[in-house]
Amino acid sequence: MARNGTGPQAARAAAFCERFGLSVPILLAPMAGVAAPALSAAVANAGGMGAVGALMMAPEAITDWARAVRSQSNGAFQMNVWIPDPPPVRDAAREAAMADFLGGIGPRPKIPDGPFLPDFDAQCRAMLDAGPAAISSIMGVFPDWVVAEAKARGIAWFATATTLAEAREAVAAGADAIVAQGMEAGGHRGAFDGAAAESQLTGGLALIPRLADALDVPVIATGGIADARGIAAALTLGASAVQIGTGFLRCPEAGIHRAWADAIGAVEAEGTMLTRLFTGRLGRSVANAAARAAHPAPAPYPVQRALYAPVRAAAEMANDPGAMQMWAGQSAPLARVEPAGALATRLWDEARALLP
């Protein structure tokens, strides 16, 4: 895999690929709202692993997504859900203040009643029945019954962690690999305790080797990786594979809003920021006018997500990037407009040339 195939980095990557049926140690990040089956199929057909973020998908949609990918590829994919937060504590005055603020940048939202999310247990059953190569989690660990059923079916569990303590908790619960999410990553922070997310901002250069040294399961590096140098660096730091999100968002198969894709192409690393405005959970996005604006304290997730939803929808209809929700990691300047399969193949070819 490397020039001489003998380096430890190449050996780890080869072992990971053999275990999970891959030829390229590149995983598509499971991004909610970027569910296009064509993107996952392209990555899988290149020898990597496709993915879907099933956060807002009903069980039937999860089944349909898996069927659509398999109609285009025989390759591997993972299916991801968030571990539910405790029920949100409602605050009518806080929500009204936020609704008033949002009315200044888009349609004033109604105060939502819920339910806010699909049934978690039903989503898990649908994922297990779909038979992916892996199910993956973020914001916590799967319940025991999900872990037991996955193992009985030969489905791996990839658990996202932002700290060593979280990673150890996931391994103790049965995780087969840990996705080490550096603070550079786009989208939501994977902190198990949502309120602690701002205090758990460890970068990949520190997190990857710490987890690789401390754990007995493979580490999948994610956050700030979008080119061959990042892949080679992550493998050198001890990762067995990488997971890329922002780097694939400008690919035509991603199918995201044109304004979002254009913003990724124009933004610098320092032009992204962490915010709770869009959902109530901390996430990294393009620092547009909405994200930068001084605003009242957001409602807790998922109430805030429901409050922002009509504003986001109106902004997309109006092609207004100033109010859109545009997740992006600090690797955004490295993202390229290129077919996803060709991108995955090129990145791994170039990364191999950098390995010892």
C-alpha positions as semicolon CSV with decimal commas, in nm:
position;residue;x (nm);y (nm);z (nm)
1;M;0,000;0,000;0,000
2;A;0,288;0,234;0,074
3;R;0,582;0,239;-0,165
4;N;0,735;-0,071;-0,008
5;G;0,430;-0,183;0,188
6;T;0,627;-0,225;0,509
7;G;0,564;0,093;0,706
8;P;0,353;0,074;1,024
9;Q;0,111;0,331;0,886
10;A;0,041;0,120;0,578
11;A;0,017;-0,195;0,787
12;R;-0,249;-0,045;1,014
13;A;-0,445;0,082;0,717
14;A;-0,420;-0,255;0,542
15;A;-0,543;-0,439;0,852
16;F;-0,837;-0,201;0,887
17;C;-0,928;-0,239;0,521
18;E;-0,911;-0,617;0,539
19;R;-1,129;-0,627;0,850
20;F;-1,401;-0,406;0,703
21;G;-1,391;-0,509;0,338
22;L;-1,228;-0,196;0,198
23;S;-0,939;-0,126;-0,037
24;V;-0,905;0,242;0,056
25;P;-0,894;0,352;0,424
26;I;-1,120;0,651;0,361
27;L;-1,467;0,676;0,514
28;L;-1,731;0,925;0,413
29;A;-1,846;1,113;0,723
30;P;-2,212;1,044;0,806
31;M;-2,362;1,390;0,766
32;A;-2,730;1,446;0,845
33;G;-2,882;1,644;0,560
34;V;-2,629;1,506;0,309
35;A;-2,792;1,171;0,246
36;A;-2,754;1,141;-0,133
37;P;-2,709;0,767;-0,203
38;A;-2,498;0,853;-0,509
39;L;-2,228;1,005;-0,288
40;S;-2,196;0,697;-0,069
41;A;-2,207;0,466;-0,369
42;A;-1,926;0,658;-0,537
43;V;-1,703;0,642;-0,230
44;A;-1,781;0,274;-0,179
45;N;-1,716;0,191;-0,544
46;A;-1,374;0,352;-0,506
47;G;-1,299;0,108;-0,224
48;G;-1,386;0,333;0,071
49;M;-1,691;0,331;0,298
50;G;-2,009;0,528;0,233
51;A;-2,225;0,672;0,508
52;V;-2,554;0,827;0,604
53;G;-2,643;1,045;0,899
54;A;-2,985;0,908;0,985
55;L;-3,066;1,159;1,261
56;M;-3,390;1,284;1,102
57;M;-3,476;0,975;0,896
58;A;-3,780;0,763;0,970
59;P;-3,719;0,385;0,977
60;E;-3,871;0,349;0,630
61;A;-3,634;0,612;0,492
62;I;-3,335;0,428;0,644
63;T;-3,446;0,109;0,467
64;D;-3,499;0,293;0,139
65;W;-3,157;0,461;0,162
66;A;-2,977;0,130;0,207
67;R;-3,167;-0,018;-0,086
68;A;-3,077;0,280;-0,306
69;V;-2,706;0,255;-0,228
70;R;-2,702;-0,119;-0,291
71;S;-2,864;-0,060;-0,629
72;Q;-2,551;0,138;-0,723
73;S;-2,274;-0,036;-0,530
74;N;-2,169;-0,360;-0,365
75;G;-1,938;-0,165;-0,135
76;A;-1,950;-0,098;0,237
77;F;-2,135;0,176;0,420
78;Q;-2,204;0,288;0,777
79;M;-2,528;0,423;0,924
80;N;-2,516;0,680;1,202
81;V;-2,756;0,818;1,464
82;W;-2,721;1,053;1,756
83;I;-2,761;0,909;2,102
84;P;-3,060;1,102;2,241
85;D;-3,008;1,383;2,491
86;P;-3,226;1,395;2,801
87;P;-3,564;1,560;2,735
88;P;-3,509;1,935;2,690
89;V;-3,601;2,171;2,969
90;R;-3,844;2,418;2,813
91;D;-3,821;2,790;2,884
92;A;-4,105;2,989;2,727
93;A;-3,938;3,329;2,769
94;R;-3,611;3,208;2,623
95;E;-3,784;3,049;2,325
96;A;-3,992;3,362;2,261
97;A;-3,679;3,580;2,265
98;M;-3,513;3,350;2,016
99;A;-3,823;3,348;1,794
100;D;-3,822;3,728;1,796
101;F;-3,454;3,735;1,698
102;L;-3,505;3,482;1,419
103;G;-3,796;3,689;1,290
104;G;-3,541;3,956;1,209
105;I;-3,346;3,734;0,972
106;G;-3,629;3,522;0,833
107;P;-3,988;3,418;0,905
108;R;-4,065;3,434;1,275
109;P;-4,103;3,070;1,382
110;K;-4,388;2,938;1,587
111;I;-4,296;2,794;1,925
112;P;-4,268;2,420;1,850
113;D;-4,458;2,154;2,040
114;G;-4,278;1,837;1,929
115;P;-4,221;1,554;1,888
116;F;-3,892;1,677;1,750
117;L;-3,719;1,356;1,641
118;P;-3,802;1,013;1,500
119;D;-3,824;0,719;1,739
120;F;-3,465;0,627;1,830
121;D;-3,524;0,258;1,901
122;A;-3,710;0,219;1,572
123;Q;-3,423;0,389;1,389
124;C;-3,175;0,151;1,548
125;R;-3,382;-0,152;1,449
126;A;-3,403;-0,025;1,091
127;M;-3,027;0,025;1,075
128;L;-2,961;-0,323;1,210
129;D;-3,209;-0,477;0,967
130;A;-3,038;-0,292;0,680
131;G;-2,720;-0,486;0,755
132;P;-2,451;-0,221;0,699
133;A;-2,083;-0,286;0,754
134;A;-2,105;-0,062;1,060
135;I;-2,345;0,138;1,269
136;S;-2,197;0,449;1,424
137;S;-2,285;0,673;1,713
138;I;-2,222;1,029;1,820
139;M;-2,305;1,211;2,145
140;G;-2,281;0,894;2,355
141;V;-2,295;0,514;2,344
142;F;-2,556;0,276;2,211
143;P;-2,786;0,093;2,453
144;D;-2,678;-0,258;2,543
145;W;-2,947;-0,419;2,327
146;V;-2,823;-0,240;2,014
147;V;-2,463;-0,343;2,080
148;A;-2,561;-0,706;2,144
149;E;-2,777;-0,724;1,832
150;A;-2,507;-0,565;1,617
151;K;-2,249;-0,815;1,736
152;A;-2,488;-1,105;1,678
153;R;-2,533;-0,987;1,319
154;G;-2,163;-0,921;1,256
155;I;-2,215;-0,544;1,228
156;A;-1,933;-0,328;1,366
157;W;-1,988;-0,029;1,593
158;F;-1,787;0,289;1,530
159;A;-1,822;0,529;1,825
160;T;-1,738;0,898;1,789
161;A;-1,537;1,046;2,078
162;T;-1,388;1,388;2,148
163;T;-1,188;1,289;2,459
164;L;-1,002;0,989;2,593
165;A;-1,262;0,944;2,868
166;E;-1,541;0,925;2,610
167;A;-1,341;0,680;2,400
168;R;-1,276;0,455;2,697
169;E;-1,646;0,458;2,787
170;A;-1,734;0,353;2,434
171;V;-1,474;0,076;2,421
172;A;-1,597;-0,057;2,756
173;A;-1,948;-0,062;2,608
174;G;-1,831;-0,272;2,312
175;A;-1,722;-0,029;2,038
176;D;-1,515;-0,191;1,763
177;A;-1,343;0,133;1,658
178;I;-1,328;0,492;1,779
179;V;-1,381;0,791;1,552
180;A;-1,148;1,054;1,699
181;Q;-1,320;1,384;1,626
182;G;-1,082;1,677;1,637
183;M;-1,208;2,028;1,701
184;E;-1,141;2,114;1,336
185;A;-1,435;1,900;1,221
186;G;-1,737;2,051;1,052
187;G;-2,086;1,988;1,179
188;H;-2,174;1,897;1,534
189;R;-1,931;1,828;1,814
190;G;-1,967;1,475;1,943
191;A;-1,935;1,553;2,314
192;F;-2,126;1,303;2,525
193;D;-2,229;1,590;2,755
194;G;-2,360;1,859;2,525
195;A;-2,312;2,131;2,786
196;A;-1,940;2,050;2,804
197;A;-1,870;2,073;2,432
198;E;-1,698;2,413;2,447
199;S;-1,452;2,279;2,707
200;Q;-1,362;1,973;2,500
201;L;-1,200;2,133;2,197
202;T;-0,896;1,912;2,143
203;G;-0,738;1,926;1,798
204;G;-0,662;1,617;1,596
205;L;-0,284;1,648;1,632
206;A;-0,325;1,592;2,006
207;L;-0,631;1,365;2,012
208;I;-0,536;1,106;1,751
209;P;-0,207;0,986;1,903
210;R;-0,349;0,998;2,256
211;L;-0,633;0,767;2,163
212;A;-0,414;0,546;1,944
213;D;-0,167;0,496;2,230
214;A;-0,433;0,432;2,494
215;L;-0,683;0,209;2,313
216;D;-0,677;-0,146;2,184
217;V;-0,924;-0,081;1,901
218;P;-0,861;0,099;1,572
219;V;-0,881;0,477;1,566
220;I;-1,050;0,653;1,274
221;A;-0,932;1,014;1,248
222;T;-1,175;1,288;1,152
223;G;-1,169;1,667;1,151
224;G;-0,952;1,890;0,934
225;I;-0,864;1,611;0,688
226;A;-0,936;1,680;0,321
227;D;-0,615;1,612;0,132
228;A;-0,339;1,352;0,106
229;R;-0,118;1,530;0,357
230;G;-0,390;1,511;0,619
231;I;-0,446;1,142;0,552
232;A;-0,075;1,060;0,575
233;A;-0,044;1,269;0,892
234;A;-0,339;1,098;1,058
235;L;-0,198;0,753;0,979
236;T;0,144;0,860;1,106
237;L;-0,017;0,976;1,431
238;G;-0,163;0,630;1,485
239;A;-0,496;0,623;1,304
240;S;-0,594;0,318;1,101
241;A;-0,825;0,510;0,866
242;V;-0,967;0,857;0,812
243;Q;-1,320;0,991;0,789
244;I;-1,381;1,290;0,561
245;G;-1,688;1,512;0,550
246;T;-1,625;1,866;0,430
247;G;-1,376;1,741;0,171
248;F;-1,657;1,558;-0,011
249;L;-1,922;1,831;0,007
250;R;-1,822;2,004;-0,316
251;C;-1,844;1,676;-0,510
252;P;-2,137;1,679;-0,753
253;E;-2,282;1,364;-0,595
254;A;-2,325;1,540;-0,259
255;G;-2,619;1,737;-0,397
256;I;-2,603;2,014;-0,137
257;H;-2,737;2,365;-0,201
258;R;-2,519;2,550;-0,450
259;A;-2,472;2,845;-0,214
260;W;-2,343;2,609;0,057
261;A;-2,099;2,442;-0,182
262;D;-1,980;2,781;-0,309
263;A;-1,931;2,906;0,047
264;I;-1,711;2,607;0,128
265;G;-1,505;2,686;-0,180
266;A;-1,456;3,046;-0,073
267;V;-1,406;3,026;0,304
268;E;-1,073;3,009;0,487
269;A;-1,018;2,793;0,795
270;E;-1,064;3,096;1,017
271;G;-1,388;3,172;0,834
272;T;-1,560;2,883;1,012
273;M;-1,690;2,907;1,366
274;L;-1,853;2,710;1,644
275;T;-2,213;2,803;1,719
276;R;-2,527;2,671;1,886
277;L;-2,759;2,896;1,687
278;F;-2,873;2,644;1,430
279;T;-2,966;2,349;1,653
280;G;-2,882;2,418;2,018
281;R;-2,593;2,171;1,995
282;L;-2,244;2,306;1,932
283;G;-2,137;2,273;1,569
284;R;-1,883;2,421;1,327
285;S;-2,022;2,610;1,030
286;V;-1,935;2,877;0,779
287;A;-1,932;3,203;0,976
288;N;-2,215;3,371;0,788
289;A;-2,419;3,671;0,900
290;A;-2,662;3,464;1,106
291;A;-2,389;3,275;1,291
292;R;-2,197;3,596;1,367
293;A;-2,497;3,795;1,485
294;A;-2,540;3,873;1,853
295;H;-2,839;3,666;1,959
296;P;-3,026;3,552;2,270
297;A;-2,925;3,229;2,436
298;P;-3,034;2,939;2,213
299;A;-3,298;2,696;2,331
300;P;-3,173;2,344;2,406
301;Y;-3,144;2,085;2,133
302;P;-3,367;1,982;1,959
303;V;-3,602;2,275;2,036
304;Q;-3,358;2,523;1,882
305;R;-3,333;2,309;1,571
306;A;-3,709;2,325;1,531
307;L;-3,708;2,702;1,587
308;Y;-3,444;2,759;1,320
309;A;-3,594;2,517;1,064
310;P;-3,830;2,767;0,892
311;V;-3,554;3,028;0,877
312;R;-3,320;2,776;0,715
313;A;-3,585;2,666;0,466
314;A;-3,666;3,024;0,368
315;A;-3,298;3,107;0,324
316;E;-3,250;2,809;0,095
317;M;-3,553;2,907;-0,112
318;A;-3,423;3,264;-0,141
319;N;-3,065;3,153;-0,211
320;D;-2,955;3,356;0,090
321;P;-2,625;3,222;0,231
322;G;-2,636;3,480;0,508
323;A;-2,909;3,287;0,690
324;M;-2,846;2,934;0,567
325;Q;-2,713;2,652;0,784
326;M;-2,381;2,566;0,619
327;W;-2,174;2,317;0,816
328;A;-1,804;2,322;0,728
329;G;-1,481;2,215;0,891
330;Q;-1,153;2,400;0,900
331;S;-1,035;2,195;0,602
332;A;-1,284;2,378;0,378
333;P;-1,015;2,553;0,167
334;L;-0,886;2,209;0,066
335;A;-1,223;2,084;-0,066
336;R;-1,232;2,040;-0,444
337;V;-1,501;2,010;-0,710
338;E;-1,434;1,656;-0,828
339;P;-1,634;1,335;-0,865
340;A;-1,636;1,158;-0,529
341;G;-1,495;0,829;-0,651
342;A;-1,210;0,996;-0,834
343;L;-1,142;1,211;-0,529
344;A;-1,120;0,913;-0,293
345;T;-0,891;0,726;-0,531
346;R;-0,666;1,027;-0,590
347;L;-0,637;1,112;-0,223
348;W;-0,528;0,762;-0,130
349;D;-0,282;0,734;-0,420
350;E;-0,124;1,064;-0,316
351;A;-0,126;0,974;0,054
352;R;0,052;0,642;-0,010
353;A;0,332;0,830;-0,181
354;L;0,385;1,031;0,140
355;L;0,410;0,729;0,369
356;P;0,750;0,582;0,454
